[in-house]
Amino acid sequence: MDELKAGRLAMTYAGAFLGAGFVSGQELWQFFGSFGTWGYAGFVVAALLFFLFGVLLVRLTQLSGIGEMDAVLIPWNVPWLRTLVGVIEAVFLFGMVTVMTAGAGALIAQLTGLPTWLGGLLFGAAVAASAIMGLRGMVRVFAAIVPVLVAATIVFAAIAWIRFGTAGIGGGGSVNTNPLMPNWFVAALTYVAYNLMGSIGIITPIGGLVGSKKTVYTGIGSSCLMLCGIAGSVLTSLAVHTPAAAAELPMLALACDVSPALDSLYGILLLLGMFGNSLASLVALMTYLQQKKPAVTPHRKKVLPALGFLAWAGSLGGFAGLIGVLFPIFGYISIILLVCMVIHFIQCKQKRKAE
């Protein structure tokens, strides 16, 4: 691949988070909206951490020259530990594909009337087929869909405010019932941790293609601004019409309540977000498998459909349930791994100064 400019880096980093949970509102409401007014503070904290760790991740790949996610996370040359972390990362990336497929199946069922299992199967097949394009294709997909998602979500929020008023935007009391997220701060930390866990697998293989420090700061900063724009739009939209938050796909339910014409339009936008995130996770997983087992490369056209089928099978567990259990658990694991990544970054900086 050619050198990655700030714009492409911004779209790729933002796209790593814009999946089914984010754009649908399910994920944002569970981790932030359910805490009322404090949920906004939680996302501000999350955005700052996204920026800091995003910059750290790309700089670490530049300083170390490492393109494998397990070696980026673990600074010590302990084979069994790196293998364990690599397995955890691979399982998480696979879990992301599973969650996206579950969300897509529910969405396609709502839009077309097809059975949920069939919609998910068709979606999984499309993602597996597209993953053959590899890293280059993934970056191009994000460059195309992320600007559309940002603009469309902000416009939709404005329409929701006009339709339902703005009285509820300030947030209300906490309605959180998830014991894995006892307060807004813990929810913000686990949210950042598991999202970064997914982005590590996506960004690590391309981090070395980023040029200057200015490109890193500009690209990561721009992506965080886009994420704030979408998150703010989603949270405020659901805050002014809270009944929609109870749906499995809250923003789609809100679109339907605003206008039937917006239902299908937002559904298409949501599918784009799901597709991009699922594609990125599957490409990152396949890249890691190829790095560890070069023998997989000649068979990637067989391995990708198999992974897609397994993700579809796992997706039958349901969208909201997967988000509420899978993501917080991986969030706690990710906090430990992020601490290790910080240690690795400090080691690389010290080594660079000593040379």
Secondary structure, DSSP 8 states (H G I E B T S, - for coil): ---B-HHHHHHHHHHTT-SHHHHHSHHHHHHTGGGTHHHHHHHHHHHHHHHHHHHHHHHHHHHH----HHHHH--S--HHHHHHHHHHHHHHHHHHHHHHHHHHHHHHHHHH---HHHHHHHHHHHHHHHGGGHHHHHHHHHHHHHHHHHHHHHHHHHHHHHHH-STTTT--S-----TT--SHHHHHHHHHHHHHHHHHHHHHHHHTTB--HHHHHHHHHHHHHHHHHHHHHHHHHHHTSGGGGGSSSHHHHHHHHH-HHHHHHHHHHHHHHHHHHHHHHHHHHHHHHHHH-GGGGGGHHHHHHHHHHHHHHHHTT-HHHHHHHHHHHHHHHHHHHHHHHHHHHHHHHHHHHH-
